[in-house]
Amino acid sequence: MEMEKIDQTSFEELRKDNADRLHELDVLAGGGDLRGTETTERTIRAGIDRFCRGTTQTDGSWTVVNLVEETGVPRPTLYRYKRELELFQNLGASAPHGGAREELKRLRSELAAEREAAKAERARHRNAEAVLVERIHALSLLVASAMGEDSLPRMIELSNPPE
């Protein structure tokens, strides 16, 4: 494919072209007719396919480093497969926004908000506990003075609350 033609094609067309070539390589592999370069091409294209489907084991950003991590193909080897690398870069440029990376950001943000809410809730409970202890103490003193005892009331044993 020439660069002009690639620029004019959509993400889905590029994805389909990759899937078709991957299928051809899978058929060849089934017959045991793959050469070494085709085996590497198949590995790269399978990684590209996982990026297209959003099922990568990386953060989902369309970078060469992530493609290397996804495929296990060393970077110098990957750079020798210019056609596949160009396809990957064009797919990345035309990929719909979203995917694993944005989902990860959203989930991290959501988790941070939940942690802040839990922290505020714990602070609210601590404040409520302090107020309750203060009121119980005041009521104990009131009961003691009503009973005519001059000394501080003895500790009241509380039973354990049911679980």
Secondary structure, DSSP 8 states (H G I E B T S, - for coil): --HHHHHHS-HHHHHHHHHHHHHHHHHHHHTT---HHHHHHHHHHHHHHHHHHT--SS-----HHHHHHHH---HHHHHH-HHHHHHHHHHHHHS-S-SHHHHHHHHHHHHHHHHHHHHHHHHHHHHHHHHHHHHHHHHHHHHHHHTT--S------------
